[in-house]
Amino acid sequence: MDAADALREIAELLERERASRYRARAFRHAAAILAELPAEVVSDPSRLRAQKGIGDSTFEVIRQVQQGVVPEYLAELRAAVEPEVPSALRSSLRGDLHSHTDWSDGTTPLGAMVDAARALGHEYLAITDHSPRLRVARGLSAERLRAQIPQARAHSGDGLTVLAGIEVDILDDGALDQDPALLAELDIVVASVHSKLRMDAPAMTRRMIAAVSDPHVNVLGHCTGRLVQGERGTRPASDFDASAVFAACAANGVAVEINSRPERQDPPDELLAVALAEGCLFSIDSDAHAPGQLSLLDHGAARAEACGVPPARIVTTWGLERLSAWAC
């Protein structure tokens, strides 16, 4: 076992478990440092431990690998963290249309997300960092997004196409939180409500219908905004006329996201049934904020299967050519 690989695997397992982002980042940082150190430093325990970014926990992992054993912490995580659960639908998924990098509130650079998607066998990955209004998430101004677009697409290769995108905030009146001309340049636009989640139902319904009626929108992200578990606590679902919103999605060819994060489970099963009845398309997405979270697609696939969502209506089962024709 390579020590840097062991550190990265620990980070991936912590990310899949949605553990502290700082802890996972520490292991990724240590792996990057270790990969650049001269062999004579790596082999000298005192010099290695003195390196900035190599702490007690990461040093112990490296030391145990050098001793020829599986690090104890890695073994514990392998036993404790639920592995990805394979299924027929999960194996049919070709990509992911919702992911974040450290350009906004993700934990890692764009390249790390791309490498992880490539390792999972994705055909495509959309980079969808937040829009400017979400300041707590370091949302991208028009200038920053314009700079990110060519960088994202430049990471394509080795069987993976990187799509330039955004998770754009749906503003109070249903407008989108980004320059329309810039939205038109993107490959994928995910529109989500992040504010005033307790807005009264008629106003929220109008807000969401206006957003999905915008020709730039491809996916309606985590439509209720609810949280059912996790370190952020719980949050009730927003109230809106689901039949009306999903009918608008179907009429405009907008996919309803099946968000794969276990703390969201959004939409709830009863709303998935409404979306099915209204003839909607769907997109099973990870909403990953770290490389290890890209594997959470198995959770979304399991929910879609349990609710009887036909694979043919899930856009992330489509190949890149068909997906691009739909999204344009």
MARKOLDREN-675033 format. One record per residue (C-alpha): residue number from 1; residue in one letter; x, y, z. Coordinates in Angstrom, 3 decimals, padded with zeros to 6 digits. Example, Ala and Ser with C-alpha at 12.3 -4.5 7.8 and 13.67 -1.06 7.14 Angstrom:
<nodes>
pos:1 | code:A | X:012.300 | Y:-004.500 | Z:007.800
pos:2 | code:S | X:013.670 | Y:-001.060 | Z:007.140
</nodes>
This chain:
<nodes>
pos:1 | code:M | X:000.000 | Y:000.000 | Z:000.000
pos:2 | code:D | X:001.192 | Y:003.481 | Z:-000.870
pos:3 | code:A | X:000.973 | Y:005.913 | Z:002.056
pos:4 | code:A | X:-000.456 | Y:008.741 | Z:-000.038
pos:5 | code:D | X:-003.112 | Y:006.374 | Z:-001.396
pos:6 | code:A | X:-003.996 | Y:005.358 | Z:002.161
pos:7 | code:L | X:-004.391 | Y:008.996 | Z:003.175
pos:8 | code:R | X:-006.602 | Y:009.712 | Z:000.158
pos:9 | code:E | X:-008.756 | Y:006.644 | Z:000.835
pos:10 | code:I | X:-009.281 | Y:007.812 | Z:004.416
pos:11 | code:A | X:-010.344 | Y:011.220 | Z:003.092
pos:12 | code:E | X:-012.787 | Y:009.605 | Z:000.645
pos:13 | code:L | X:-014.354 | Y:007.470 | Z:003.366
pos:14 | code:L | X:-014.718 | Y:010.474 | Z:005.674
pos:15 | code:E | X:-016.309 | Y:012.424 | Z:002.821
pos:16 | code:R | X:-018.785 | Y:009.672 | Z:001.979
pos:17 | code:E | X:-019.721 | Y:009.579 | Z:005.670
pos:18 | code:R | X:-020.152 | Y:013.408 | Z:005.567
pos:19 | code:A | X:-017.748 | Y:013.737 | Z:008.481
pos:20 | code:S | X:-016.031 | Y:017.002 | Z:009.328
pos:21 | code:R | X:-014.827 | Y:018.580 | Z:006.116
pos:22 | code:Y | X:-011.751 | Y:019.842 | Z:007.952
pos:23 | code:R | X:-010.711 | Y:016.336 | Z:008.977
pos:24 | code:A | X:-011.098 | Y:014.961 | Z:005.465
pos:25 | code:R | X:-009.252 | Y:017.970 | Z:004.064
pos:26 | code:A | X:-006.362 | Y:017.359 | Z:006.479
pos:27 | code:F | X:-005.830 | Y:013.857 | Z:005.108
pos:28 | code:R | X:-006.009 | Y:015.076 | Z:001.500
pos:29 | code:H | X:-003.563 | Y:017.856 | Z:002.297
pos:30 | code:A | X:-001.148 | Y:015.419 | Z:003.939
pos:31 | code:A | X:-001.346 | Y:013.135 | Z:000.889
pos:32 | code:A | X:-000.462 | Y:016.040 | Z:-001.412
pos:33 | code:I | X:002.475 | Y:017.043 | Z:000.811
pos:34 | code:L | X:003.748 | Y:013.484 | Z:001.044
pos:35 | code:A | X:003.704 | Y:013.061 | Z:-002.734
pos:36 | code:E | X:006.071 | Y:016.027 | Z:-003.132
pos:37 | code:L | X:008.576 | Y:015.162 | Z:-000.387
pos:38 | code:P | X:012.004 | Y:013.724 | Z:-001.215
pos:39 | code:A | X:012.464 | Y:010.045 | Z:-000.358
pos:40 | code:E | X:015.067 | Y:010.853 | Z:002.289
pos:41 | code:V | X:012.569 | Y:012.999 | Z:004.182
pos:42 | code:V | X:009.779 | Y:010.425 | Z:003.934
pos:43 | code:S | X:012.056 | Y:007.731 | Z:005.296
pos:44 | code:D | X:013.233 | Y:009.844 | Z:008.261
pos:45 | code:P | X:010.491 | Y:009.835 | Z:010.956
pos:46 | code:S | X:011.702 | Y:012.964 | Z:012.733
pos:47 | code:R | X:012.009 | Y:015.000 | Z:009.535
pos:48 | code:L | X:008.698 | Y:013.711 | Z:008.228
pos:49 | code:R | X:006.830 | Y:014.558 | Z:011.422
pos:50 | code:A | X:008.333 | Y:018.060 | Z:011.351
pos:51 | code:Q | X:006.717 | Y:018.835 | Z:007.987
pos:52 | code:K | X:003.933 | Y:021.398 | Z:008.083
pos:53 | code:G | X:000.656 | Y:019.632 | Z:007.290
pos:54 | code:I | X:001.754 | Y:016.257 | Z:008.670
pos:55 | code:G | X:-000.032 | Y:015.919 | Z:012.016
pos:56 | code:D | X:-000.152 | Y:013.146 | Z:014.565
pos:57 | code:S | X:-002.974 | Y:011.231 | Z:012.863
pos:58 | code:T | X:-001.594 | Y:011.460 | Z:009.343
pos:59 | code:F | X:001.930 | Y:010.667 | Z:010.536
pos:60 | code:E | X:000.666 | Y:007.508 | Z:012.244
pos:61 | code:V | X:-001.028 | Y:006.382 | Z:009.033
pos:62 | code:I | X:002.192 | Y:006.903 | Z:007.076
pos:63 | code:R | X:004.261 | Y:005.142 | Z:009.739
pos:64 | code:Q | X:001.988 | Y:002.082 | Z:009.736
pos:65 | code:V | X:002.085 | Y:001.844 | Z:005.930
pos:66 | code:Q | X:005.867 | Y:001.979 | Z:006.080
pos:67 | code:Q | X:005.738 | Y:-000.911 | Z:008.539
pos:68 | code:G | X:003.839 | Y:-002.962 | Z:005.978
pos:69 | code:V | X:000.457 | Y:-003.014 | Z:007.714
pos:70 | code:V | X:-002.955 | Y:-001.565 | Z:006.906
pos:71 | code:P | X:-003.276 | Y:001.593 | Z:009.025
pos:72 | code:E | X:-005.596 | Y:001.073 | Z:011.975
pos:73 | code:Y | X:-007.660 | Y:004.164 | Z:011.209
pos:74 | code:L | X:-008.166 | Y:003.071 | Z:007.605
pos:75 | code:A | X:-009.250 | Y:-000.383 | Z:008.728
pos:76 | code:E | X:-011.730 | Y:001.169 | Z:011.179
pos:77 | code:L | X:-013.246 | Y:003.374 | Z:008.501
pos:78 | code:R | X:-013.495 | Y:000.527 | Z:006.004
pos:79 | code:A | X:-015.502 | Y:-001.404 | Z:008.583
pos:80 | code:A | X:-017.643 | Y:001.519 | Z:009.728
pos:81 | code:V | X:-018.497 | Y:003.486 | Z:006.577
pos:82 | code:E | X:-021.276 | Y:001.978 | Z:004.491
pos:83 | code:P | X:-019.810 | Y:001.029 | Z:001.114
pos:84 | code:E | X:-021.504 | Y:001.991 | Z:-002.121
pos:85 | code:V | X:-024.422 | Y:-000.363 | Z:-002.759
pos:86 | code:P | X:-024.553 | Y:-001.610 | Z:-006.353
pos:87 | code:S | X:-027.846 | Y:-001.885 | Z:-008.210
pos:88 | code:A | X:-029.073 | Y:-002.177 | Z:-011.767
pos:89 | code:L | X:-030.014 | Y:001.496 | Z:-011.860
pos:90 | code:R | X:-026.773 | Y:002.670 | Z:-010.262
pos:91 | code:S | X:-024.821 | Y:000.810 | Z:-012.933
pos:92 | code:S | X:-026.921 | Y:002.553 | Z:-015.594
pos:93 | code:L | X:-026.032 | Y:006.060 | Z:-014.431
pos:94 | code:R | X:-023.625 | Y:007.718 | Z:-016.853
pos:95 | code:G | X:-022.788 | Y:010.879 | Z:-014.941
pos:96 | code:D | X:-023.683 | Y:013.558 | Z:-012.422
pos:97 | code:L | X:-025.126 | Y:017.034 | Z:-013.016
pos:98 | code:H | X:-024.606 | Y:018.605 | Z:-009.565
pos:99 | code:S | X:-021.198 | Y:018.964 | Z:-007.889
pos:100 | code:H | X:-019.213 | Y:021.651 | Z:-006.080
pos:101 | code:T | X:-015.534 | Y:022.608 | Z:-005.855
pos:102 | code:D | X:-013.491 | Y:024.974 | Z:-003.709
pos:103 | code:W | X:-014.463 | Y:027.756 | Z:-006.093
pos:104 | code:S | X:-017.556 | Y:027.973 | Z:-003.852
pos:105 | code:D | X:-018.283 | Y:025.774 | Z:-000.814
pos:106 | code:G | X:-016.713 | Y:022.504 | Z:-001.951
pos:107 | code:T | X:-013.639 | Y:021.264 | Z:-000.117
pos:108 | code:T | X:-011.278 | Y:020.433 | Z:-002.990
pos:109 | code:P | X:-009.988 | Y:021.881 | Z:-006.257
pos:110 | code:L | X:-011.814 | Y:021.190 | Z:-009.485
pos:111 | code:G | X:-009.174 | Y:018.690 | Z:-010.589
pos:112 | code:A | X:-009.697 | Y:016.489 | Z:-007.531
pos:113 | code:M | X:-013.437 | Y:016.272 | Z:-008.229
pos:114 | code:V | X:-012.772 | Y:015.405 | Z:-011.855
pos:115 | code:D | X:-010.243 | Y:012.705 | Z:-010.943
pos:116 | code:A | X:-012.729 | Y:011.118 | Z:-008.551
pos:117 | code:A | X:-015.509 | Y:011.170 | Z:-011.162
pos:118 | code:R | X:-013.169 | Y:009.577 | Z:-013.694
pos:119 | code:A | X:-012.243 | Y:006.864 | Z:-011.178
pos:120 | code:L | X:-015.956 | Y:006.097 | Z:-010.723
pos:121 | code:G | X:-016.313 | Y:005.597 | Z:-014.471
pos:122 | code:H | X:-018.462 | Y:008.668 | Z:-015.123
pos:123 | code:E | X:-018.960 | Y:009.696 | Z:-018.736
pos:124 | code:Y | X:-019.659 | Y:013.291 | Z:-017.683
pos:125 | code:L | X:-019.574 | Y:015.524 | Z:-014.625
pos:126 | code:A | X:-021.156 | Y:018.960 | Z:-014.340
pos:127 | code:I | X:-019.353 | Y:021.469 | Z:-012.138
pos:128 | code:T | X:-022.148 | Y:023.523 | Z:-010.587
pos:129 | code:D | X:-020.768 | Y:025.911 | Z:-008.012
pos:130 | code:H | X:-023.092 | Y:028.395 | Z:-006.338
pos:131 | code:S | X:-024.228 | Y:031.781 | Z:-007.646
pos:132 | code:P | X:-023.358 | Y:035.188 | Z:-006.104
pos:133 | code:R | X:-026.295 | Y:035.650 | Z:-003.728
pos:134 | code:L | X:-025.211 | Y:032.662 | Z:-001.621
pos:135 | code:R | X:-022.361 | Y:034.563 | Z:000.003
pos:136 | code:V | X:-021.927 | Y:032.052 | Z:002.819
pos:137 | code:A | X:-020.988 | Y:029.539 | Z:000.105
pos:138 | code:R | X:-018.675 | Y:031.970 | Z:-001.718
pos:139 | code:G | X:-021.028 | Y:032.045 | Z:-004.689
pos:140 | code:L | X:-019.439 | Y:032.901 | Z:-008.028
pos:141 | code:S | X:-019.799 | Y:036.391 | Z:-009.440
pos:142 | code:A | X:-020.229 | Y:036.677 | Z:-013.193
pos:143 | code:E | X:-016.499 | Y:037.388 | Z:-013.494
pos:144 | code:R | X:-015.483 | Y:034.326 | Z:-011.470
pos:145 | code:L | X:-017.909 | Y:032.055 | Z:-013.303
pos:146 | code:R | X:-016.666 | Y:033.353 | Z:-016.638
pos:147 | code:A | X:-013.131 | Y:032.460 | Z:-015.548
pos:148 | code:Q | X:-014.164 | Y:028.992 | Z:-014.354
pos:149 | code:I | X:-015.934 | Y:027.885 | Z:-017.551
pos:150 | code:P | X:-012.821 | Y:027.243 | Z:-019.705
pos:151 | code:Q | X:-010.949 | Y:025.768 | Z:-016.741
pos:152 | code:A | X:-013.741 | Y:023.267 | Z:-016.110
pos:153 | code:R | X:-013.981 | Y:022.157 | Z:-019.733
pos:154 | code:A | X:-010.190 | Y:021.888 | Z:-019.989
pos:155 | code:H | X:-010.266 | Y:019.010 | Z:-017.477
pos:156 | code:S | X:-012.122 | Y:016.807 | Z:-019.984
pos:157 | code:G | X:-010.287 | Y:013.739 | Z:-021.217
pos:158 | code:D | X:-009.656 | Y:010.032 | Z:-020.645
pos:159 | code:G | X:-013.300 | Y:009.168 | Z:-021.180
pos:160 | code:L | X:-014.783 | Y:011.966 | Z:-019.034
pos:161 | code:T | X:-016.378 | Y:015.170 | Z:-020.306
pos:162 | code:V | X:-016.519 | Y:018.021 | Z:-017.801
pos:163 | code:L | X:-019.579 | Y:020.199 | Z:-018.254
pos:164 | code:A | X:-019.501 | Y:023.858 | Z:-017.241
pos:165 | code:G | X:-022.485 | Y:024.640 | Z:-015.070
pos:166 | code:I | X:-023.918 | Y:026.417 | Z:-012.062
pos:167 | code:E | X:-026.308 | Y:025.858 | Z:-009.192
pos:168 | code:V | X:-028.118 | Y:029.150 | Z:-009.537
pos:169 | code:D | X:-030.244 | Y:030.568 | Z:-006.748
pos:170 | code:I | X:-033.933 | Y:031.055 | Z:-007.424
pos:171 | code:L | X:-034.613 | Y:034.575 | Z:-006.189
pos:172 | code:D | X:-037.774 | Y:035.588 | Z:-004.321
pos:173 | code:D | X:-039.630 | Y:036.492 | Z:-007.508
pos:174 | code:G | X:-038.459 | Y:033.435 | Z:-009.461
pos:175 | code:A | X:-035.661 | Y:035.212 | Z:-011.327
pos:176 | code:L | X:-032.257 | Y:033.553 | Z:-011.521
pos:177 | code:D | X:-029.211 | Y:034.837 | Z:-009.656
pos:178 | code:Q | X:-026.853 | Y:035.234 | Z:-012.615
pos:179 | code:D | X:-026.452 | Y:037.148 | Z:-015.872
pos:180 | code:P | X:-028.799 | Y:035.507 | Z:-018.445
pos:181 | code:A | X:-026.224 | Y:035.860 | Z:-021.206
pos:182 | code:L | X:-023.709 | Y:033.972 | Z:-019.071
pos:183 | code:L | X:-026.248 | Y:031.263 | Z:-018.214
pos:184 | code:A | X:-026.691 | Y:030.758 | Z:-021.949
pos:185 | code:E | X:-022.991 | Y:029.879 | Z:-022.251
pos:186 | code:L | X:-023.222 | Y:027.031 | Z:-019.751
pos:187 | code:D | X:-023.767 | Y:023.355 | Z:-020.452
pos:188 | code:I | X:-025.953 | Y:022.697 | Z:-017.373
pos:189 | code:V | X:-028.007 | Y:024.994 | Z:-015.140
pos:190 | code:V | X:-029.372 | Y:023.610 | Z:-011.861
pos:191 | code:A | X:-031.835 | Y:026.035 | Z:-010.236
pos:192 | code:S | X:-032.456 | Y:025.750 | Z:-006.487
pos:193 | code:V | X:-034.194 | Y:027.623 | Z:-003.689
pos:194 | code:H | X:-031.816 | Y:028.391 | Z:-000.813
pos:195 | code:S | X:-033.538 | Y:031.297 | Z:000.941
pos:196 | code:K | X:-036.960 | Y:032.067 | Z:002.445
pos:197 | code:L | X:-037.782 | Y:028.376 | Z:002.478
pos:198 | code:R | X:-040.834 | Y:029.063 | Z:004.668
pos:199 | code:M | X:-042.431 | Y:031.363 | Z:002.097
pos:200 | code:D | X:-046.198 | Y:030.812 | Z:001.901
pos:201 | code:A | X:-047.295 | Y:028.140 | Z:-000.556
pos:202 | code:P | X:-048.856 | Y:030.334 | Z:-003.285
pos:203 | code:A | X:-045.811 | Y:032.605 | Z:-003.426
pos:204 | code:M | X:-043.389 | Y:029.671 | Z:-003.401
pos:205 | code:T | X:-045.363 | Y:027.991 | Z:-006.164
pos:206 | code:R | X:-045.219 | Y:031.113 | Z:-008.345
pos:207 | code:R | X:-041.507 | Y:031.488 | Z:-007.562
pos:208 | code:M | X:-040.633 | Y:027.934 | Z:-008.609
pos:209 | code:I | X:-042.822 | Y:027.934 | Z:-011.720
pos:210 | code:A | X:-041.179 | Y:031.160 | Z:-012.887
pos:211 | code:A | X:-037.741 | Y:029.623 | Z:-012.419
pos:212 | code:V | X:-038.390 | Y:026.347 | Z:-014.250
pos:213 | code:S | X:-040.058 | Y:028.308 | Z:-017.049
pos:214 | code:D | X:-036.772 | Y:030.108 | Z:-017.703
pos:215 | code:P | X:-035.299 | Y:028.572 | Z:-020.908
pos:216 | code:H | X:-031.827 | Y:028.386 | Z:-019.374
pos:217 | code:V | X:-032.831 | Y:025.974 | Z:-016.575
pos:218 | code:N | X:-032.190 | Y:022.257 | Z:-017.010
pos:219 | code:V | X:-032.663 | Y:020.819 | Z:-013.502
pos:220 | code:L | X:-034.752 | Y:021.808 | Z:-010.470
pos:221 | code:G | X:-032.429 | Y:021.111 | Z:-007.528
pos:222 | code:H | X:-033.504 | Y:019.642 | Z:-004.140
pos:223 | code:C | X:-036.989 | Y:021.043 | Z:-004.594
pos:224 | code:T | X:-038.269 | Y:021.088 | Z:-001.001
pos:225 | code:G | X:-035.021 | Y:022.151 | Z:000.693
pos:226 | code:R | X:-035.693 | Y:019.765 | Z:003.559
pos:227 | code:L | X:-033.095 | Y:018.144 | Z:005.847
pos:228 | code:V | X:-033.999 | Y:014.899 | Z:007.570
pos:229 | code:Q | X:-030.739 | Y:014.070 | Z:009.385
pos:230 | code:G | X:-027.114 | Y:015.092 | Z:009.771
pos:231 | code:E | X:-024.924 | Y:017.590 | Z:011.567
pos:232 | code:R | X:-026.932 | Y:020.566 | Z:010.288
pos:233 | code:G | X:-030.016 | Y:019.250 | Z:012.070
pos:234 | code:T | X:-033.423 | Y:018.858 | Z:010.471
pos:235 | code:R | X:-035.492 | Y:021.290 | Z:008.422
pos:236 | code:P | X:-039.068 | Y:020.891 | Z:007.175
pos:237 | code:A | X:-039.919 | Y:020.800 | Z:003.512
pos:238 | code:S | X:-041.035 | Y:023.979 | Z:001.793
pos:239 | code:D | X:-044.733 | Y:024.196 | Z:001.036
pos:240 | code:F | X:-045.818 | Y:024.563 | Z:-002.598
pos:241 | code:D | X:-048.304 | Y:023.164 | Z:-005.098
pos:242 | code:A | X:-046.292 | Y:020.163 | Z:-006.251
pos:243 | code:S | X:-048.643 | Y:019.279 | Z:-009.110
pos:244 | code:A | X:-048.378 | Y:022.783 | Z:-010.551
pos:245 | code:V | X:-044.598 | Y:023.016 | Z:-010.168
pos:246 | code:F | X:-043.945 | Y:019.570 | Z:-011.622
pos:247 | code:A | X:-046.374 | Y:020.176 | Z:-014.483
pos:248 | code:A | X:-044.306 | Y:023.266 | Z:-015.309
pos:249 | code:C | X:-041.130 | Y:021.177 | Z:-015.158
pos:250 | code:A | X:-042.624 | Y:018.637 | Z:-017.564
pos:251 | code:A | X:-043.881 | Y:021.331 | Z:-019.933
pos:252 | code:N | X:-040.435 | Y:022.961 | Z:-020.066
pos:253 | code:G | X:-038.345 | Y:019.773 | Z:-020.211
pos:254 | code:V | X:-036.772 | Y:020.513 | Z:-016.817
pos:255 | code:A | X:-035.611 | Y:017.463 | Z:-014.858
pos:256 | code:V | X:-036.588 | Y:017.111 | Z:-011.211
pos:257 | code:E | X:-033.484 | Y:016.309 | Z:-009.231
pos:258 | code:I | X:-033.416 | Y:013.201 | Z:-007.053
pos:259 | code:N | X:-030.821 | Y:014.488 | Z:-004.617
pos:260 | code:S | X:-028.649 | Y:011.619 | Z:-003.411
pos:261 | code:R | X:-027.464 | Y:013.123 | Z:-000.139
pos:262 | code:P | X:-028.936 | Y:010.994 | Z:002.688
pos:263 | code:E | X:-029.541 | Y:014.093 | Z:004.809
pos:264 | code:R | X:-031.829 | Y:015.505 | Z:002.103
pos:265 | code:Q | X:-033.765 | Y:012.581 | Z:000.538
pos:266 | code:D | X:-035.329 | Y:015.235 | Z:-001.651
pos:267 | code:P | X:-037.951 | Y:015.087 | Z:-003.102
pos:268 | code:P | X:-039.823 | Y:013.045 | Z:-000.511
pos:269 | code:D | X:-041.327 | Y:009.812 | Z:-001.851
pos:270 | code:E | X:-044.828 | Y:011.277 | Z:-002.035
pos:271 | code:L | X:-043.603 | Y:014.145 | Z:-004.208
pos:272 | code:L | X:-041.665 | Y:011.774 | Z:-006.453
pos:273 | code:A | X:-045.006 | Y:010.078 | Z:-007.090
pos:274 | code:V | X:-046.536 | Y:013.435 | Z:-008.061
pos:275 | code:A | X:-043.640 | Y:014.210 | Z:-010.399
pos:276 | code:L | X:-044.022 | Y:010.789 | Z:-012.013
pos:277 | code:A | X:-047.716 | Y:011.369 | Z:-012.547
pos:278 | code:E | X:-047.036 | Y:014.775 | Z:-014.123
pos:279 | code:G | X:-044.677 | Y:013.193 | Z:-016.678
pos:280 | code:C | X:-041.411 | Y:014.710 | Z:-015.406
pos:281 | code:L | X:-037.888 | Y:013.820 | Z:-016.318
pos:282 | code:F | X:-035.484 | Y:013.208 | Z:-013.416
pos:283 | code:S | X:-031.785 | Y:013.677 | Z:-012.691
pos:284 | code:I | X:-030.083 | Y:011.554 | Z:-010.032
pos:285 | code:D | X:-027.303 | Y:013.779 | Z:-008.689
pos:286 | code:S | X:-024.814 | Y:013.578 | Z:-005.841
pos:287 | code:D | X:-024.710 | Y:017.270 | Z:-004.869
pos:288 | code:A | X:-021.140 | Y:016.367 | Z:-003.907
pos:289 | code:H | X:-019.024 | Y:018.914 | Z:-002.056
pos:290 | code:A | X:-016.009 | Y:016.585 | Z:-001.858
pos:291 | code:P | X:-014.640 | Y:013.761 | Z:-004.043
pos:292 | code:G | X:-015.779 | Y:010.976 | Z:-001.721
pos:293 | code:Q | X:-019.367 | Y:012.223 | Z:-001.939
pos:294 | code:L | X:-019.632 | Y:011.545 | Z:-005.667
pos:295 | code:S | X:-020.277 | Y:007.911 | Z:-004.732
pos:296 | code:L | X:-023.508 | Y:008.885 | Z:-002.958
pos:297 | code:L | X:-025.338 | Y:008.310 | Z:-006.250
pos:298 | code:D | X:-026.193 | Y:004.841 | Z:-004.960
pos:299 | code:H | X:-028.560 | Y:006.408 | Z:-002.413
pos:300 | code:G | X:-030.408 | Y:008.330 | Z:-005.107
pos:301 | code:A | X:-030.583 | Y:005.258 | Z:-007.328
pos:302 | code:A | X:-032.042 | Y:003.188 | Z:-004.495
pos:303 | code:R | X:-034.784 | Y:005.764 | Z:-003.853
pos:304 | code:A | X:-035.606 | Y:006.051 | Z:-007.550
pos:305 | code:E | X:-035.878 | Y:002.274 | Z:-007.870
pos:306 | code:A | X:-038.053 | Y:002.010 | Z:-004.758
pos:307 | code:C | X:-040.404 | Y:004.685 | Z:-006.122
pos:308 | code:G | X:-040.658 | Y:003.090 | Z:-009.561
pos:309 | code:V | X:-038.962 | Y:005.824 | Z:-011.559
pos:310 | code:P | X:-038.355 | Y:004.449 | Z:-015.078
pos:311 | code:P | X:-034.659 | Y:004.589 | Z:-016.036
pos:312 | code:A | X:-035.584 | Y:005.986 | Z:-019.447
pos:313 | code:R | X:-036.924 | Y:009.146 | Z:-017.740
pos:314 | code:I | X:-033.696 | Y:009.694 | Z:-015.785
pos:315 | code:V | X:-031.476 | Y:012.001 | Z:-017.837
pos:316 | code:T | X:-028.313 | Y:010.850 | Z:-016.054
pos:317 | code:T | X:-028.792 | Y:007.397 | Z:-017.613
pos:318 | code:W | X:-028.461 | Y:009.023 | Z:-021.024
pos:319 | code:G | X:-025.244 | Y:009.173 | Z:-023.008
pos:320 | code:L | X:-023.464 | Y:012.483 | Z:-023.463
pos:321 | code:E | X:-024.792 | Y:013.159 | Z:-026.965
pos:322 | code:R | X:-028.440 | Y:012.735 | Z:-025.962
pos:323 | code:L | X:-027.914 | Y:014.632 | Z:-022.714
pos:324 | code:S | X:-026.295 | Y:017.553 | Z:-024.503
pos:325 | code:A | X:-029.099 | Y:017.703 | Z:-027.089
pos:326 | code:W | X:-031.662 | Y:017.857 | Z:-024.250
pos:327 | code:A | X:-029.759 | Y:020.488 | Z:-022.281
pos:328 | code:C | X:-029.047 | Y:022.878 | Z:-025.140
</nodes>
